[in-house]
Amino acid sequence: MKDLVIGLSLLGMVSACSPAPQAKDNVEEDYCQYVNPFIGNADNGHTFPGACAPFGLIQASPESGVGSWRYCSGYNYDDNFIEGFAQTHLNGTGCPDLGDILLFPFSGDIKDNTYKSEYDKSTQKASPGYYAVTLSDYGVDAEITATAHTALHRYKFNNEGPARLLVDLQRGMVGSKEALKTHVLEAELEMPDNQTITGHNQTRAWVTRHYFYVIKFDHPYTVKEELPAEKGEKAKRLILEFDTKPGEAVQVKVAMSSVSVDGALASLQKENPAWDFDAVHQATRDQWQALLSRAQVTGTTDEKTSFYTSMYHLMMQPNNIADIDGRYRGIDDNIHTSPTGEYYSTFSLWDTYRAAHPLYTILNPDKVDAMIQTMLDHQKIQGFLPIWALWGKENFCMIGNHAIPVIVDAYLKGFKGFDAEEAYQAVKASATVSHFNSDWETFEKYGYFPFDIIDTESVSKTLECAYDDYCVAQMAKALGKTEDYEHFSKRAAFYKNLFDPQLKLMRGKDSKGNWRTPFNSFLLSHASSSGGDFTEGNSWQYTWHVQHDVQGLIDLMGGNEAFVTKLDSLFFLESTAENTGFVSDVTGLIGQYAHGNEPSHHVAYLYSYAGHPEKTQQVIREVFDRFYLAKPDGLCGNDDCGQMSAWYIFSAMGFYPVDPISGEYVLGAPQIEKISLSLPEGKTFTVEAKGLSKANKYVKSIELNGKPVTGLTISHKDVMNGGNLVFTMTDQPGRLTGGQRLPPL
């Protein structure tokens, strides 16, 4: 990886991380310098480069487009223009929303009646809590920083001509240009004085939500113009003008709340009371530094860049949407109060249950209890746990009920900040109360989801619900609920009902027990566009989705060697010649393995279960070398709210949670020389890869605290107790047994 990962030099003049606003006399390494927010901004990474605080409500960032899949985050690095700076964004999702309150600064008259400006990428800078760029068409130097609930913009107007600002309250991230006209359902605006604007919008995109805002200026404004509304538009677009001289800056604060204007104002007064841009920037940077310092990496600059940027993307969300007094708007649109002051949303659970949430239990254990309590509070109103929650609302995106493994994982790891019985009842209800994408009566009756009753994603739903059922069973077992344990354990085995023993692939079956015929194992499915039996994938990718019973899948395949042969076929089948149907989200291909989409994320580690860890090690290196590059188009797929980044962090350390609730991490091969994690109670867990190099990608031996590792895994307790995990690397592939390397079969 050291000489294959592309470094910041490939970004040309782009600065990956601006210098800290103040010099700090500190012996601690500046970890923020390694964060490159431009990674994933191009292609389909769907990340954004703007300013935010860890787990904060605000993500203030530039936008270069709207109305298509290209602009889920609002910005694409390959564009040479910027349309303004909005206050909220999503990190790496496959659907658009947010993009609230667009600000576009300019001098004099607008060109071609189009509110956008070209910019020189050499002027663009980004780092944790900071973004800057020069809008070359109008000579405006723009800078943005943020706190948890507020954004602070500083616009320096260098040209002659009046300093002006478009405040676009109709703007938002939507799926089409037509939806841009109708997504605002209700809009209210007031101007209490000539330095303040307040208001409220109700919008509908991925979810229907309310937001309240306060916008304050450090200069008085006059309203030069209100742009005419198009048919269907409810919110205003205002052109404000400021009395400034060339070279003078105008600062703008924006605070937001799901509750009220007063809530937004309270956040502004507490988090951002003065007009001190550098102080706000430094405070937010310090927050990021504190989190990033929980890992100390010894490696090349490129390796540090990829690692710390992955940590940064992981900790952008979930977002605490509660006001500073703990009040938030719930799924029922009523106002509730969190006693902890935290209520989290942006739960992309189909993605993040796999590795992001397990990683929070290591790197952010102080956040886990509040995340779990949020899910339980959501369930009390909705009747089942969140599927995909945004700003406290449910969008039902994706399949499964994957808050279940997140809660069970936290409980089994010993987190105590929630009531265990309440949590179990919420988990059980979510596996028994039918809703939009879970028909439990059909599942129980047939032992799978028949494709003639469940007309889309029937196979994927069966496999993913079987995993959730296993999780329910494990929590029931831990609580002594024997009957429930047996019932959900039986359902967890339903995956076997869709395994075709002739093809050795998962295959759709109708309500009469007939296999789907004709059957194209390469057909890529997607519920919203092409239908089919799978979720953003095909049979080759989903056959391995048995995270809880790998040995059972091995047995179905006919034993270890048959299993390995089939896995080899997955990685060596042509990746493009055979695939048909939906393909947009199935990326990062090695054969039919698709690293750009989450169902594949555990698959490389399955070789180890069948006695071939050297094949796991080989695939992991290829994924690192090809799909995690430190450049704007360096991600092979959507970051998906930190899940792609979590895979990187775990795999860089040499292990991964194939079964996220098991408390076990399957060993792979570390990709960085040394990583030390600072853990609670002053403990440290260090992973060292002795002899790691481009050639030495295989593992010769493993020791934990000086003792040979004899199995396939280490435990979560091994990590959290602190200690040293030492891999000795070699250029010779081989199998491990009893901590020693054997020749490959």
SULDA-V755298 format. One record per backbone hydrogen bond with DSSP energy under -1.0 kcal/mol. CO is the residue of the C=O (numbers start at 0). NH is the residue of the N-H. E is the energy in kcal/mol with one decimal. If there is no record, write none. Layout:
CO,NH,E ; CO,NH,E
This chain:
0,3,-1.2 ; 0,4,-2.7 ; 6,9,-1.5 ; 7,10,-2.0 ; 8,11,-1.5 ; 10,13,-2.1 ; 14,125,-1.1 ; 23,25,-1.5 ; 28,30,-1.2 ; 30,33,-1.6 ; 31,34,-1.6 ; 35,38,-2.0 ; 37,40,-2.2 ; 39,46,-1.9 ; 40,76,-1.2 ; 41,44,-1.9 ; 44,638,-2.0 ; 45,91,-3.2 ; 50,59,-1.8 ; 52,55,-2.1 ; 54,319,-2.7 ; 59,50,-2.5 ; 60,85,-1.8 ; 62,82,-3.5 ; 67,70,-1.7 ; 68,71,-1.2 ; 73,63,-2.7 ; 73,64,-1.3 ; 75,78,-1.8 ; 79,118,-1.5 ; 81,116,-2.3 ; 83,62,-2.4 ; 84,102,-1.9 ; 85,60,-2.3 ; 86,58,-2.6 ; 87,98,-2.1 ; 90,640,-2.3 ; 91,639,-2.7 ; 97,172,-2.9 ; 99,86,-3.0 ; 101,167,-3.1 ; 102,84,-2.7 ; 103,165,-2.8 ; 105,163,-2.9 ; 110,113,-2.2 ; 113,115,-1.6 ; 116,81,-2.7 ; 117,135,-1.1 ; 119,122,-2.4 ; 120,123,-1.3 ; 123,14,-1.6 ; 124,131,-2.4 ; 126,129,-2.5 ; 129,126,-2.1 ; 130,143,-2.7 ; 131,124,-2.5 ; 132,141,-3.2 ; 133,135,-1.1 ; 134,137,-1.2 ; 134,138,-1.0 ; 134,139,-1.6 ; 138,157,-2.5 ; 139,134,-3.1 ; 140,155,-2.7 ; 141,132,-2.3 ; 142,153,-2.7 ; 143,130,-1.8 ; 144,151,-2.7 ; 147,56,-1.8 ; 147,57,-1.6 ; 148,255,-1.7 ; 149,146,-2.9 ; 150,253,-2.4 ; 151,144,-2.4 ; 152,251,-2.4 ; 153,142,-1.9 ; 154,249,-2.7 ; 155,140,-2.4 ; 156,246,-3.3 ; 161,107,-2.4 ; 162,241,-2.6 ; 163,105,-2.5 ; 164,239,-2.9 ; 165,103,-2.1 ; 166,237,-2.3 ; 167,101,-2.0 ; 173,66,-1.1 ; 177,180,-1.5 ; 178,182,-1.8 ; 182,203,-2.3 ; 185,201,-2.5 ; 187,199,-2.0 ; 189,197,-2.4 ; 192,195,-1.4 ; 193,220,-2.8 ; 194,216,-2.2 ; 196,214,-3.4 ; 197,189,-2.8 ; 198,212,-2.3 ; 199,187,-2.6 ; 200,210,-2.6 ; 201,184,-2.8 ; 201,185,-1.5 ; 202,208,-2.2 ; 206,204,-2.1 ; 208,202,-2.4 ; 210,200,-2.6 ; 211,256,-2.0 ; 212,198,-1.8 ; 213,254,-2.4 ; 214,196,-2.5 ; 215,252,-2.8 ; 221,223,-1.0 ; 221,240,-2.5 ; 224,238,-3.1 ; 229,232,-2.3 ; 235,168,-2.5 ; 236,226,-2.5 ; 237,166,-2.9 ; 238,223,-2.1 ; 238,224,-1.5 ; 239,164,-2.2 ; 240,221,-1.8 ; 241,243,-1.3 ; 244,247,-2.3 ; 247,156,-2.3 ; 249,154,-2.9 ; 250,217,-1.8 ; 251,152,-3.2 ; 252,215,-2.4 ; 253,150,-2.7 ; 254,213,-2.0 ; 256,211,-3.2 ; 259,263,-1.7 ; 260,264,-2.7 ; 261,265,-2.4 ; 262,266,-1.7 ; 263,267,-2.0 ; 264,268,-2.4 ; 265,269,-1.9 ; 266,270,-3.1 ; 267,271,-1.6 ; 275,279,-2.0 ; 276,280,-2.7 ; 277,281,-2.6 ; 278,282,-2.3 ; 279,283,-2.2 ; 280,284,-2.6 ; 281,285,-2.4 ; 282,286,-1.5 ; 283,287,-2.1 ; 284,288,-2.8 ; 285,289,-2.3 ; 286,290,-1.6 ; 287,291,-3.1 ; 288,292,-2.1 ; 290,293,-1.7 ; 291,294,-1.6 ; 293,677,-2.8 ; 295,675,-2.5 ; 297,673,-1.4 ; 299,303,-2.5 ; 300,304,-2.5 ; 301,305,-2.4 ; 302,306,-2.4 ; 303,307,-2.9 ; 304,308,-2.0 ; 305,309,-1.6 ; 306,310,-2.0 ; 307,311,-2.3 ; 308,312,-2.7 ; 309,313,-2.2 ; 310,314,-1.9 ; 314,54,-1.9 ; 318,344,-2.1 ; 322,325,-2.2 ; 325,337,-2.9 ; 326,322,-3.2 ; 327,335,-2.8 ; 329,332,-2.0 ; 333,329,-2.7 ; 335,327,-2.4 ; 337,340,-1.2 ; 342,320,-2.7 ; 344,318,-2.2 ; 346,348,-1.5 ; 347,350,-1.4 ; 347,351,-2.6 ; 348,352,-1.9 ; 350,353,-1.0 ; 351,356,-2.7 ; 354,358,-2.1 ; 355,359,-1.9 ; 356,360,-1.4 ; 358,361,-1.2 ; 358,362,-3.1 ; 359,363,-1.9 ; 363,366,-2.1 ; 366,370,-1.9 ; 367,371,-2.5 ; 368,372,-2.8 ; 369,373,-2.0 ; 370,374,-1.8 ; 371,375,-2.1 ; 372,376,-2.5 ; 373,377,-2.3 ; 374,378,-2.1 ; 375,379,-1.8 ; 377,381,-2.6 ; 378,382,-2.7 ; 387,394,-2.2 ; 388,345,-1.1 ; 388,346,-2.1 ; 389,392,-2.2 ; 392,389,-2.7 ; 400,403,-1.8 ; 402,406,-2.4 ; 403,407,-2.7 ; 404,408,-2.6 ; 405,409,-1.9 ; 406,410,-2.6 ; 407,411,-2.9 ; 408,412,-1.6 ; 409,414,-2.3 ; 410,413,-1.7 ; 418,422,-2.5 ; 419,423,-2.5 ; 420,424,-2.5 ; 421,425,-2.0 ; 422,426,-2.4 ; 423,427,-3.1 ; 424,428,-2.5 ; 425,429,-1.8 ; 427,430,-1.0 ; 428,431,-1.4 ; 428,432,-2.9 ; 434,437,-1.4 ; 437,434,-1.8 ; 438,442,-1.9 ; 439,443,-2.8 ; 440,444,-2.1 ; 441,445,-2.3 ; 442,446,-2.0 ; 449,452,-1.3 ; 449,453,-3.3 ; 456,460,-2.8 ; 457,461,-1.7 ; 458,462,-2.4 ; 459,463,-2.7 ; 460,464,-2.5 ; 461,465,-1.8 ; 462,466,-1.5 ; 463,467,-2.0 ; 464,468,-2.6 ; 465,469,-2.0 ; 466,470,-1.8 ; 467,471,-2.3 ; 468,472,-2.6 ; 469,473,-2.1 ; 470,474,-1.9 ; 471,475,-2.6 ; 472,476,-2.6 ; 473,477,-2.0 ; 474,478,-1.6 ; 475,480,-3.1 ; 476,479,-1.4 ; 479,481,-1.3 ; 480,484,-2.4 ; 481,485,-2.4 ; 482,486,-2.3 ; 483,487,-2.8 ; 484,488,-1.9 ; 485,489,-1.9 ; 486,490,-1.8 ; 487,491,-1.9 ; 489,492,-1.1 ; 490,493,-1.9 ; 492,495,-1.8 ; 493,496,-1.8 ; 494,497,-1.5 ; 495,498,-1.3 ; 497,506,-2.6 ; 499,503,-2.4 ; 504,499,-2.9 ; 507,515,-2.8 ; 508,450,-1.7 ; 509,512,-1.8 ; 513,509,-2.6 ; 519,522,-1.6 ; 520,539,-1.2 ; 523,581,-1.4 ; 525,529,-1.3 ; 525,530,-2.5 ; 530,525,-1.9 ; 531,456,-3.5 ; 532,458,-1.3 ; 532,459,-1.8 ; 536,524,-2.9 ; 537,541,-2.1 ; 538,542,-2.0 ; 541,544,-2.1 ; 543,545,-2.5 ; 545,548,-1.1 ; 548,552,-1.8 ; 549,553,-2.6 ; 550,554,-2.5 ; 551,555,-2.0 ; 552,556,-2.0 ; 553,558,-2.6 ; 558,562,-2.4 ; 559,563,-2.7 ; 560,564,-2.4 ; 561,565,-2.1 ; 562,566,-2.4 ; 563,567,-2.9 ; 564,568,-1.9 ; 565,569,-1.9 ; 566,570,-1.9 ; 567,571,-1.4 ; 568,572,-1.9 ; 569,591,-3.5 ; 579,523,-3.2 ; 582,585,-1.1 ; 584,586,-1.0 ; 586,595,-2.7 ; 587,594,-2.8 ; 589,592,-1.8 ; 592,589,-2.4 ; 593,596,-1.5 ; 596,599,-1.6 ; 597,600,-2.2 ; 599,602,-1.6 ; 601,604,-1.0 ; 602,605,-1.9 ; 606,609,-1.0 ; 606,611,-2.2 ; 607,610,-1.5 ; 611,614,-1.2 ; 611,615,-1.1 ; 612,616,-2.6 ; 613,617,-1.7 ; 614,618,-2.2 ; 615,619,-2.5 ; 616,620,-1.8 ; 617,621,-1.8 ; 618,622,-2.6 ; 619,623,-2.4 ; 620,624,-2.7 ; 621,625,-1.9 ; 622,626,-2.8 ; 628,630,-2.4 ; 630,633,-2.3 ; 631,41,-2.1 ; 633,628,-2.0 ; 638,643,-1.9 ; 639,642,-1.7 ; 641,645,-2.4 ; 642,646,-2.2 ; 643,647,-1.6 ; 644,648,-2.4 ; 645,649,-2.6 ; 646,650,-2.6 ; 647,651,-2.6 ; 648,652,-1.3 ; 649,654,-1.7 ; 651,670,-1.6 ; 653,667,-3.1 ; 655,657,-1.6 ; 655,665,-2.7 ; 658,661,-1.9 ; 662,715,-2.8 ; 664,713,-1.9 ; 665,655,-1.7 ; 672,688,-2.9 ; 673,297,-3.2 ; 674,686,-3.1 ; 675,295,-2.9 ; 676,684,-2.0 ; 679,682,-1.3 ; 682,678,-3.1 ; 683,722,-2.5 ; 684,676,-3.3 ; 685,724,-3.3 ; 686,674,-2.4 ; 687,726,-3.2 ; 688,691,-1.3 ; 689,728,-3.1 ; 694,696,-1.9 ; 697,729,-2.6 ; 700,727,-2.6 ; 701,708,-2.3 ; 702,725,-3.2 ; 703,706,-1.6 ; 706,703,-2.9 ; 711,666,-3.0 ; 713,664,-3.3 ; 714,718,-1.5 ; 715,719,-2.7 ; 716,720,-2.3 ; 718,721,-1.4 ; 722,685,-2.7 ; 723,704,-3.3 ; 724,687,-2.6 ; 725,702,-2.4 ; 726,689,-2.9 ; 727,699,-3.5 ; 727,700,-1.3 ; 729,697,-2.2 ; 734,741,-4.4 ; 736,739,-2.1 ; 739,736,-2.6 ; 741,734,-2.2
